[in-house]
Amino acid sequence: MYITNTITLSIPHLTPQDFAELCQANQELRLERAASGEVIIMPPTFPWTGKQNFSLYVQLGIWIEKTGLGVGFDSSTGFTMPNGAVISPDVSWVSKQRWEALTPSQQQQEFSPLVPDFVVELRSSSDTMKKLRDKMQEYIANGVRLGWLIDSQNKRVEIYRPMQNVEVLDSPANLSGEDVLPEFILDLNKVW
């Protein structure tokens, strides 16, 4: 089955354990669990979006290797947020101190009960800006310290920070990781 848009399923009484088992039994699917308990099935990305995501991974990965300040994750990683949602940002990062505070089981065998410090959502052709903006607001409300919503179709970036208005940048050449990712600069010319 080929999915071009997300599909939301209502599965009454789906526990976190049930969701983990559903994901394990359907590893070929990209699944998230909304705070309301709904299961969201996401389509695979098209090659252009995959290329852009890869550039984000590479640039962040080089910075992580250089600094050793934390751990990076790809879009297949699930995190359990305080509101009960299990989310999978396109790119995410957790500080070394917070990652190492988890037990080995939480790091390896569960959707870690950990909100990333930093997330990126990259708009694909099947995404609506409303859906992505809602997702970014949910990330920030649950403890993400810095989030970037990259709309490459319009060469626009929305920057999300706790207790601040969203900052919108048109056609920026780069983005700063600010105090969350010290000295990290994302070269958007490699992403656009």
VENNOR-V310341 format. One record per residue. N is the residue number from 1. D_FIRST is the distance of its C-alpha to the first C-alpha in Angstrom with 2 decimals. Layout:
N,D_FIRST / N,D_FIRST
This chain:
1,0.00 / 2,3.80 / 3,6.49 / 4,9.93 / 5,12.06 / 6,12.77 / 7,12.28 / 8,15.37 / 9,15.84 / 10,19.40 / 11,20.20 / 12,24.00 / 13,26.15 / 14,23.60 / 15,26.02 / 16,25.63 / 17,25.65 / 18,22.92 / 19,20.75 / 20,21.62 / 21,20.68 / 22,17.27 / 23,16.68 / 24,18.20 / 25,16.06 / 26,12.76 / 27,14.00 / 28,10.83 / 29,10.30 / 30,12.98 / 31,14.77 / 32,18.07 / 33,20.42 / 34,22.54 / 35,26.23 / 36,25.81 / 37,23.53 / 38,20.28 / 39,17.16 / 40,15.42 / 41,11.85 / 42,12.08 / 43,9.99 / 44,11.20 / 45,14.28 / 46,15.13 / 47,17.86 / 48,20.73 / 49,19.97 / 50,19.48 / 51,22.85 / 52,24.45 / 53,23.30 / 54,24.69 / 55,27.97 / 56,28.21 / 57,27.72 / 58,30.30 / 59,32.87 / 60,32.65 / 61,32.62 / 62,35.81 / 63,37.48 / 64,36.51 / 65,37.90 / 66,41.01 / 67,41.80 / 68,40.45 / 69,40.25 / 70,36.90 / 71,33.40 / 72,30.35 / 73,26.69 / 74,23.36 / 75,20.36 / 76,19.02 / 77,22.28 / 78,22.67 / 79,26.07 / 80,27.45 / 81,29.49 / 82,32.61 / 83,30.97 / 84,28.46 / 85,25.39 / 86,23.42 / 87,22.69 / 88,21.30 / 89,23.11 / 90,22.17 / 91,25.54 / 92,28.10 / 93,31.50 / 94,33.78 / 95,37.50 / 96,38.82 / 97,41.09 / 98,38.39 / 99,36.01 / 100,38.88 / 101,39.81 / 102,36.69 / 103,37.04 / 104,35.36 / 105,33.01 / 106,32.07 / 107,31.44 / 108,29.47 / 109,27.98 / 110,27.28 / 111,25.80 / 112,29.24 / 113,31.30 / 114,32.01 / 115,31.51 / 116,31.32 / 117,34.41 / 118,32.48 / 119,28.99 / 120,27.33 / 121,24.48 / 122,23.52 / 123,22.23 / 124,19.13 / 125,18.48 / 126,16.09 / 127,18.83 / 128,21.70 / 129,25.10 / 130,25.85 / 131,22.97 / 132,24.02 / 133,27.68 / 134,27.20 / 135,25.49 / 136,28.41 / 137,30.94 / 138,29.45 / 139,29.72 / 140,33.34 / 141,34.23 / 142,33.17 / 143,35.22 / 144,33.59 / 145,36.61 / 146,35.13 / 147,31.88 / 148,30.84 / 149,28.35 / 150,27.96 / 151,27.05 / 152,27.12 / 153,26.46 / 154,29.88 / 155,31.42 / 156,32.18 / 157,32.27 / 158,32.85 / 159,34.70 / 160,34.62 / 161,37.47 / 162,38.81 / 163,41.30 / 164,41.21 / 165,39.98 / 166,36.94 / 167,38.21 / 168,36.60 / 169,37.21 / 170,36.72 / 171,36.13 / 172,37.47 / 173,38.04 / 174,37.60 / 175,37.15 / 176,39.39 / 177,38.27 / 178,41.45 / 179,42.95 / 180,39.63 / 181,38.90 / 182,42.47 / 183,42.90 / 184,39.18 / 185,38.66 / 186,35.24 / 187,35.68 / 188,33.39 / 189,34.36 / 190,32.12 / 191,29.21 / 192,29.64
